[in-house]
C-alpha cells in the first residue's frame, strides 16, 4: 500500500527561489588567470588537424587544451 503524504509548502523558500530566477551575475572575473569555469565548448577536428595538434603538443610539452588556449590567446593579442 502506498503511503499518502501531505504536501507542506514552504512559502519563504519558494518565494526566494522565484525571485532569484531572473537575476543574472553582475560581474565576471575578467582576470587572465581566473578559473576556467565561465564557458565551455566542443570543437570537432579531422584526423589531419588532430595529428598536427598532437605533434605540436609533443614538441612543446603542453597538453592539447593548453596548446589550443595559448594559440587562441596569441591570435587575439595581435
C-alpha positions in Angstrom: 0.0 0.0 0.0 1.3 3.4 -0.9 1.8 5.8 1.9 -0.1 9.1 1.4 1.9 12.1 2.3 0.6 15.6 2.8 2.3 18.3 0.9 3.8 21.1 3.0 4.9 24.1 1.1 7.5 26.4 2.5 6.4 29.8 1.0 9.6 31.6 2.0 12.0 29.2 0.2 9.7 29.1 -2.8 9.5 33.0 -3.0 13.3 33.3 -2.6 13.8 30.8 -5.4 11.3 32.6 -7.7 12.9 36.0 -7.1 16.4 34.7 -7.8 15.4 33.1 -11.1 15.6 36.4 -13.0 18.8 37.6 -11.6 22.0 37.2 -13.7 25.5 37.5 -12.4 26.5 41.2 -12.3 30.3 40.8 -12.6 32.5 38.2 -14.1 36.1 37.6 -13.1 38.0 39.1 -16.1 41.5 38.3 -14.9 43.6 36.3 -17.4 44.4 33.7 -14.7 40.8 33.4 -13.4 39.3 29.9 -13.0 38.3 28.4 -16.4 34.6 27.8 -15.4 32.8 30.6 -17.4 32.0 28.8 -20.7 33.0 25.6 -22.4 32.8 24.5 -26.0 33.2 21.4 -28.1 35.4 21.6 -31.2 35.4 18.8 -33.8 38.7 18.1 -35.6 39.5 15.8 -38.5 42.4 13.4 -38.3 44.9 15.7 -40.1 44.2 18.6 -37.7 44.3 16.4 -34.6 47.6 14.9 -35.7 49.1 18.4 -36.2 47.9 19.4 -32.8 49.3 16.2 -31.2 52.7 16.7 -32.8 52.9 20.3 -31.7 51.9 19.3 -28.2 54.7 16.7 -28.1 57.2 19.3 -29.2 56.1 21.9 -26.7 55.3 19.6 -23.8 51.8 21.2 -23.4 48.5 19.5 -23.1 46.2 19.8 -26.1 43.8 22.1 -24.2 46.7 24.4 -23.1 48.1 24.5 -26.6 44.8 25.4 -28.1 44.1 28.0 -25.4 47.5 29.5 -25.9 47.0 29.6 -29.7 43.7 31.4 -29.3 45.2 34.0 -26.8 48.2 34.6 -29.1 45.9 35.1 -32.1 43.7 37.5 -30.2 46.6 39.5 -28.8 47.8 40.5 -32.2 
